[in-house]
Amino acid sequence: MKHWTETDFQNWLYGLRDEDQHLTECSECQGEMERLKRERQRIAAEPEVSREFLAAQRRRIYQRLEQPRRNAIALRWALSVAMLLLMVVGITVERLHQSPPAISDEQLFSDLSSIEQSAEPKAIQPIHNLFEE
């Protein structure tokens, strides 16, 4: 009979495989099984923590909760101001790059008079374009 593989031992640890006759006959596999049992017990054991340590930890937590969080408040304000400045700079740069359309006074007066004389609103024009062939 062959030795148990690592997969066999893992399956046994998770309850997916039962012990067989090989384990009773092979001292090497028995040793590995005992080592794995000890390791599982060591890992599953609760850590030893003194009451004094837990009390000191609790006091430190309460102290930190009572202290104001000045750093977080200052960081929030700094981020808000930075974002506001970034938006102002962005809008300013965008407006500097935009130039008003070049139109003559005569063209402006002509457009205004045609708007004034038209009985139909200019917003209707795209709808008329849908039905023209």
MODELLER restraints for C-alpha pairs under 7 A, 6 or more apart:
rsr = mdl.restraints
at = mdl.atoms
rsr.add(forms.Gaussian(group=physical.xy_distance, feature=features.Distance(at['CA:1:A'], at['CA:22:A']), mean=6.66, stdev=0.5))
rsr.add(forms.Gaussian(group=physical.xy_distance, feature=features.Distance(at['CA:3:A'], at['CA:29:A']), mean=6.74, stdev=0.5))
rsr.add(forms.Gaussian(group=physical.xy_distance, feature=features.Distance(at['CA:4:A'], at['CA:29:A']), mean=6.67, stdev=0.5))
rsr.add(forms.Gaussian(group=physical.xy_distance, feature=features.Distance(at['CA:11:A'], at['CA:17:A']), mean=5.39, stdev=0.5))
rsr.add(forms.Gaussian(group=physical.xy_distance, feature=features.Distance(at['CA:12:A'], at['CA:18:A']), mean=6.21, stdev=0.5))
rsr.add(forms.Gaussian(group=physical.xy_distance, feature=features.Distance(at['CA:23:A'], at['CA:29:A']), mean=5.95, stdev=0.5))
rsr.add(forms.Gaussian(group=physical.xy_distance, feature=features.Distance(at['CA:23:A'], at['CA:30:A']), mean=5.64, stdev=0.5))
